[in-house]
Amino acid sequence: MNKAQAAAHIVAGAITTLFDWLADRLEDLAKWAANLVRFLPNRLWRLGSTLVFALMGIITVVPIGVRVLRRGGGRNFQAWLKSRLRQGGIRVVQLLLEILDVAGLPEIFSFIWRILTRATPLTGTEITAAANVLGPLALRYQDIRVAQRGILRLVFAANGGRAFTTFHTVNMPDLGGHQRTNLDILVHELVHVYQYERAGSRYFAEALLAQQEEGYGYGGAEGLGLARDQGKRLRDFNREQQAQIVQDYYTLAHYDRDASVYEPFIEQLRQGKV
């Protein structure tokens, strides 16, 4: 191949890459419109449920507060009030996120985010890894993208190279412990996609809250066995603990180690009980 042919080959490759990128963006745009229609009933249902719970909380707060004050005194009342204010704040955030869901924020964000990063579909190997744990029909695998590079270089420089999930996009660095080739990390992040598909954008705030409070730890296999004996379910763990449980189960199963204590919780996951 002479220099002219090599140059032509490079130009042709660049043009093909550009048109592939444009085709992907048009596909994202079409999915945006389709998902607004597809997910609208569930989003409206979640918004209505949150409004009902919020209204019930407002109606009952005064009589319950008076009862707590009479029975427990000022100190118990202060603890109760602090708890109710925290719950109220969480409910307000949930309500705002669910309103934004109805308005199509996840689709708008994903469309812009995938322009600012290099987003590619899941590979067959990645889908198989997730499907072995979550189930072959658990996720809209075709809608999921793994984003790398671009603006994420700045994000990963700030957060220490930790992978994170935004709606249907899993964001992973090129290097380090959270890079894409680490399938256990990818499975962890896909659990967050699973949470999003079933709970809406509120999962994102709940995961951030979990990182600040209980964190990822659940006590390992021993702690999980104790939780099972106490009647705890997967949904009793926070969003990050749920994802960590699934990640650890994937690792144990991958290396043919005993994962029996995890299996009741994984079955609950497959039933959508998150």
C-alpha positions as CSV (number, residue, x, y, z in Angstrom):
1,M,0.0,0.0,0.0
2,N,1.5,3.3,-1.1
3,K,1.2,6.6,0.8
4,A,-1.8,7.8,-1.3
5,Q,-3.7,4.6,-0.6
6,A,-2.8,4.7,3.1
7,A,-4.1,8.3,3.3
8,A,-7.3,7.4,1.5
9,H,-7.8,4.5,3.9
10,I,-7.4,6.8,6.9
11,V,-9.8,9.3,5.4
12,A,-12.4,6.6,4.7
13,G,-12.0,5.2,8.2
14,A,-12.6,8.7,9.7
15,I,-15.7,9.2,7.5
16,T,-17.1,5.8,8.5
17,T,-16.5,6.6,12.2
18,L,-18.2,10.0,11.9
19,F,-21.3,8.5,10.2
20,D,-21.4,5.7,12.7
21,W,-21.4,8.3,15.5
22,L,-24.2,10.3,13.7
23,A,-26.2,7.1,13.3
24,D,-25.8,6.3,17.0
25,R,-27.0,9.8,18.0
26,L,-30.1,9.5,15.7
27,E,-30.8,6.2,17.3
28,D,-30.5,7.7,20.8
29,L,-32.9,10.5,19.6
30,A,-35.5,7.9,18.4
31,K,-35.2,5.9,21.7
32,W,-35.7,9.2,23.6
33,A,-39.2,9.6,22.0
34,A,-40.0,5.9,22.2
35,N,-39.1,5.7,25.9
36,L,-41.1,8.8,26.8
37,V,-44.1,6.9,25.6
38,R,-43.1,3.4,26.9
39,F,-42.2,4.4,30.4
40,L,-44.8,7.2,30.9
41,P,-47.5,5.0,32.6
42,N,-45.0,3.6,35.2
43,R,-43.5,7.0,35.8
44,L,-47.0,8.6,36.4
45,W,-47.8,5.7,38.7
46,R,-44.7,6.3,40.8
47,L,-45.3,10.0,40.9
48,G,-48.9,9.4,42.1
49,S,-47.8,7.0,44.8
50,T,-45.2,9.4,46.1
51,L,-47.8,12.2,46.2
52,V,-50.2,9.9,48.2
53,F,-47.5,8.9,50.7
54,A,-46.5,12.6,51.1
55,L,-50.1,13.7,51.7
56,M,-50.6,10.9,54.2
57,G,-47.4,12.0,56.0
58,I,-48.6,15.6,56.1
59,I,-52.0,14.7,57.5
60,T,-50.6,12.4,60.2
61,V,-47.6,14.4,61.3
62,V,-49.4,16.6,63.9
63,P,-51.4,13.9,65.7
64,I,-48.4,11.5,65.8
65,G,-46.1,14.3,67.0
66,V,-48.5,15.1,69.8
67,R,-48.7,11.5,70.8
68,V,-44.9,11.1,70.8
69,L,-44.5,14.3,73.0
70,R,-47.1,13.1,75.5
71,R,-45.6,9.6,75.8
72,G,-41.9,10.2,75.5
73,G,-41.2,13.8,76.5
74,G,-39.1,16.4,74.8
75,R,-36.0,14.3,74.1
76,N,-38.0,11.6,72.3
77,F,-39.9,14.3,70.4
78,Q,-36.7,15.9,69.2
79,A,-35.4,12.5,67.9
80,W,-38.8,11.8,66.2
81,L,-38.9,15.3,64.7
82,K,-35.4,14.9,63.3
83,S,-36.3,11.6,61.8
84,R,-39.5,13.0,60.2
85,L,-37.7,16.0,58.8
86,R,-35.1,13.6,57.2
87,Q,-37.8,11.4,55.8
88,G,-39.6,14.5,54.5
89,G,-36.5,15.8,52.8
90,I,-36.0,12.4,51.1
91,R,-39.6,12.4,50.0
92,V,-39.2,15.9,48.4
93,V,-36.1,14.8,46.5
94,Q,-38.0,11.6,45.3
95,L,-40.9,13.8,44.2
96,L,-38.7,16.1,42.2
97,L,-36.9,13.3,40.5
98,E,-40.1,11.6,39.6
99,I,-41.4,14.8,38.1
100,L,-38.3,15.0,36.1
101,D,-38.8,11.4,35.0
102,V,-42.2,12.3,33.6
103,A,-40.6,15.2,31.7
104,G,-38.0,12.8,30.2
105,L,-34.9,13.9,32.1
106,P,-33.2,10.5,31.8
107,E,-33.5,10.5,28.0
108,I,-32.4,14.1,27.7
109,F,-29.4,13.6,29.9
110,S,-28.4,10.4,28.1
111,F,-28.6,12.0,24.7
112,I,-26.3,14.9,25.8
113,W,-24.0,12.7,27.9
114,R,-23.3,10.3,25.0
115,I,-22.3,13.2,22.8
116,L,-19.7,14.3,25.5
117,T,-18.3,10.8,25.9
118,R,-17.4,7.7,23.9
119,A,-20.5,5.4,24.4
120,T,-20.6,1.9,23.0
121,P,-23.1,-1.0,23.4
122,L,-22.6,-3.9,25.8
123,T,-20.6,-6.7,24.2
124,G,-21.9,-10.3,24.1
125,T,-19.6,-11.3,26.9
126,E,-20.9,-8.4,29.1
127,I,-24.5,-9.3,28.4
128,T,-23.9,-12.9,29.2
129,A,-22.1,-12.0,32.5
130,A,-25.1,-9.9,33.6
131,A,-27.7,-12.3,32.3
132,N,-26.2,-15.2,34.3
133,V,-27.0,-13.2,37.5
134,L,-29.9,-10.9,36.6
135,G,-31.6,-13.0,34.0
136,P,-31.7,-12.8,30.2
137,L,-34.7,-10.5,30.1
138,A,-34.0,-8.5,33.2
139,L,-32.7,-5.4,31.5
140,R,-33.2,-3.6,28.2
141,Y,-29.7,-4.6,27.3
142,Q,-29.9,-3.1,23.9
143,D,-30.5,0.4,25.4
144,I,-27.5,0.3,27.7
145,R,-24.2,2.0,26.8
146,V,-20.8,2.0,28.4
147,A,-19.4,5.5,28.4
148,Q,-15.6,6.2,28.5
149,R,-13.2,9.0,27.8
150,G,-14.4,12.5,26.7
151,I,-15.6,14.5,29.6
152,L,-15.3,11.5,31.8
153,R,-11.6,11.9,32.0
154,L,-12.2,15.0,34.2
155,V,-14.8,13.2,36.3
156,F,-12.6,10.2,37.0
157,A,-9.7,12.4,37.8
158,A,-11.9,14.0,40.5
159,N,-13.5,10.8,41.9
160,G,-10.5,8.5,41.9
161,G,-11.5,6.5,38.9
162,R,-14.7,5.0,40.3
163,A,-17.3,3.7,37.9
164,F,-20.8,5.0,38.3
165,T,-24.1,4.7,36.5
166,T,-26.4,7.4,35.1
167,F,-29.7,5.9,34.0
168,H,-29.0,3.6,31.1
169,T,-25.3,4.6,30.8
170,V,-22.5,2.9,32.8
171,N,-19.5,5.2,33.1
172,M,-16.1,3.4,33.4
173,P,-12.5,4.5,33.2
174,D,-10.0,3.1,30.8
175,L,-7.5,2.1,33.5
176,G,-7.6,1.0,37.2
177,G,-9.7,-1.3,39.2
178,H,-13.0,-0.1,37.7
179,Q,-12.1,-0.5,34.1
180,R,-14.5,-2.2,31.7
181,T,-12.7,-5.5,31.6
182,N,-13.5,-6.1,35.3
183,L,-16.9,-7.8,34.8
184,D,-17.7,-7.9,38.5
185,I,-17.6,-4.1,38.6
186,L,-19.8,-3.9,35.4
187,V,-22.3,-6.3,37.0
188,H,-22.4,-4.1,40.1
189,E,-23.2,-1.0,37.9
190,L,-25.8,-2.9,35.9
191,V,-27.6,-3.6,39.1
192,H,-28.0,0.2,39.3
193,V,-29.5,0.2,35.8
194,Y,-31.8,-2.6,37.1
195,Q,-32.8,-0.4,40.0
196,Y,-33.4,2.6,37.7
197,E,-35.7,0.5,35.4
198,R,-37.8,-0.5,38.3
199,A,-37.7,2.5,40.7
200,G,-37.0,5.4,38.4
201,S,-34.4,8.2,38.9
202,R,-34.9,8.1,42.6
203,Y,-32.5,5.2,42.7
204,F,-29.7,7.7,42.0
205,A,-30.4,9.8,45.1
206,E,-30.9,6.7,47.2
207,A,-27.5,5.3,46.0
208,L,-25.8,8.6,46.9
209,L,-27.5,8.7,50.3
210,A,-26.4,5.1,50.9
211,Q,-22.7,6.0,50.1
212,Q,-22.9,8.7,52.8
213,E,-24.6,6.5,55.4
214,E,-24.4,2.7,55.6
215,G,-22.1,2.4,52.6
216,Y,-21.5,-0.8,50.7
217,G,-20.8,-3.2,53.5
218,Y,-23.4,-5.8,54.4
219,G,-21.3,-8.2,56.5
220,G,-20.2,-10.6,53.7
221,A,-21.6,-14.1,53.5
222,E,-21.8,-14.4,57.3
223,G,-23.7,-11.2,57.7
224,L,-26.0,-12.1,54.8
225,G,-26.7,-15.5,56.4
226,L,-27.7,-13.7,59.6
227,A,-29.8,-11.3,57.7
228,R,-31.6,-14.2,56.0
229,D,-32.2,-15.9,59.4
230,Q,-33.7,-12.6,60.7
231,G,-36.1,-12.4,57.7
232,K,-34.4,-9.6,55.9
233,R,-35.0,-9.3,52.2
234,L,-32.9,-7.8,49.4
235,R,-35.0,-4.6,49.4
236,D,-34.2,-4.1,53.1
237,F,-30.6,-3.3,52.0
238,N,-29.7,0.0,50.6
239,R,-29.0,0.5,46.9
240,E,-25.2,0.1,47.1
241,Q,-25.5,-2.9,49.4
242,Q,-27.8,-4.5,46.9
243,A,-25.3,-4.0,44.1
244,Q,-22.4,-5.2,46.2
245,I,-24.3,-8.4,47.2
246,V,-24.9,-9.1,43.5
247,Q,-21.2,-8.3,42.6
248,D,-20.0,-10.7,45.3
249,Y,-22.4,-13.4,44.2
250,Y,-21.1,-13.0,40.6
251,T,-17.5,-13.4,41.8
252,L,-18.2,-16.5,43.9
253,A,-20.3,-18.2,41.2
254,H,-17.6,-17.3,38.5
255,Y,-15.0,-19.2,40.5
256,D,-17.3,-22.0,41.5
257,R,-17.3,-21.1,45.2
258,D,-20.1,-21.6,47.6
259,A,-22.7,-18.9,47.1
260,S,-25.7,-20.7,48.5
261,V,-26.4,-18.0,51.2
262,Y,-26.7,-15.4,48.4
263,E,-29.1,-17.4,46.3
264,P,-32.4,-16.4,48.1
265,F,-31.5,-12.7,47.6
266,I,-30.5,-13.2,44.0
267,E,-33.9,-14.9,43.4
268,Q,-35.6,-11.9,44.9
269,L,-33.6,-9.7,42.6
270,R,-34.7,-11.7,39.6
271,Q,-38.3,-11.2,40.7
272,G,-37.7,-7.4,40.6
273,K,-38.0,-7.1,44.4
274,V,-35.6,-4.2,44.8
